[in-house]
Amino acid sequence: MDLPDILSDQNVKAAAKLLHRYYREHDKKGLLSTGSYFDEWAGRGDTASRDVITDSDAVAVSMLSVTVPAKAMVGLAEPETAARITKLLKQIPTNVPLSSLSSEKAAALLTGQGPAALLWKELRSTKSNRWGIGATTASKIMARKRPHLIPIWDEVIGQVIGKRSSNGQWMNWHRLLTDGTGLPERLAEIHRLSEVELPLSELRIMDVVLWRYGKDQGLGVRRGAGRR
């Protein structure tokens, strides 16, 4: 996976304008995008309720135009399942940026039997029954709980980065964030120039810029892909 051009050195100002539009510009009805409320809704998902999935998380995720199925919320709240999720979340740090991890530590968290990889599997299925949580919804739940470590995946972003599935995305982004070409610093500069005052993670800045850029290019064809 190569770095999208919109995140390159020559496009920092253009990227900042996209971030500004997403968080600061009102639509024709005078409203901000619902997605602009995702990060801070009900006190953020990675603060007081950092190790549990709550109803507020489901509401926040809906602001990014996906719905956590009711059967999934019931299933996730079952004592045994909730305990497994809490155990996994406790093993995933809340305030450690993906860009700060060594390749070994990133792989230990995000791949194989790492806690983030296991949580991904837990969200997407039980032993034999799918709950109807796809890759997009799972990524948004996990990004809500661990915004510094888990990037959001959806159809638009997939088309921008040239990937047809979310497989391998986490380690691909880790490689781009740690390859010495200055992506974390550019993301910080994009944030500064955008005049958005929310304390956004590097991954959320990246997500918004890629999504807004993709929509401006007419990407995302499935129902619901154009809203957030």
SULPE-V704002 format. One record per residue. N is the residue number from 1. PSI is psi in whole degrees, -180 to 180 (* if undefined). Layout:
N/PSI
N/PSI
This chain:
1/128
2/157
3/126
4/144
5/-31
6/-18
7/13
8/169
9/-43
10/-9
11/20
12/-45
13/-40
14/-41
15/-39
16/-37
17/-37
18/-42
19/-42
20/-46
21/-43
22/-41
23/-22
24/-21
25/137
26/153
27/-171
28/-21
29/4
30/20
31/148
32/161
33/144
34/-32
35/-23
36/-13
37/-9
38/-43
39/-40
40/4
41/129
42/41
43/19
44/151
45/-8
46/20
47/-106
48/-35
49/37
50/-27
51/17
52/152
53/122
54/171
55/-34
56/-33
57/-42
58/-39
59/-45
60/-43
61/-36
62/-23
63/-14
64/25
65/31
66/159
67/132
68/116
69/146
70/-40
71/-29
72/-43
73/-39
74/-45
75/-42
76/-25
77/-9
78/137
79/-46
80/-42
81/-45
82/-38
83/-41
84/-42
85/-45
86/-42
87/-42
88/-44
89/-35
90/-19
91/-4
92/115
93/152
94/-34
95/26
96/112
97/145
98/-35
99/-16
100/-8
101/144
102/164
103/-38
104/-45
105/-38
106/-46
107/-38
108/-31
109/-39
110/-10
111/168
112/-120
113/18
114/153
115/-36
116/-41
117/-40
118/-36
119/-40
120/-47
121/-39
122/-41
123/-34
124/-19
125/160
126/-163
127/-43
128/-7
129/124
130/143
131/-1
132/19
133/112
134/-174
135/-40
136/-50
137/-43
138/-42
139/-36
140/-36
141/-46
142/-35
143/-32
144/-40
145/-35
146/72
147/-20
148/-13
149/-28
150/116
151/150
152/141
153/134
154/180
155/-43
156/-49
157/-40
158/-42
159/-36
160/-41
161/-2
162/33
163/137
164/-11
165/169
166/-3
167/128
168/0
169/-41
170/-48
171/-29
172/-45
173/-37
174/-44
175/-44
176/-30
177/-18
178/15
179/6
180/7
181/4
182/21
183/-45
184/-40
185/-38
186/-41
187/-39
188/-39
189/-39
190/-45
191/-46
192/-47
193/-25
194/-20
195/22
196/123
197/-9
198/145
199/77
200/144
201/161
202/-42
203/-35
204/-39
205/-47
206/-45
207/-50
208/-45
209/-46
210/-42
211/-47
212/-40
213/-46
214/-43
215/-36
216/-24
217/2
218/20
219/159
220/103
221/-18
222/157
223/129
224/-13
225/-19
226/4
227/133
228/*
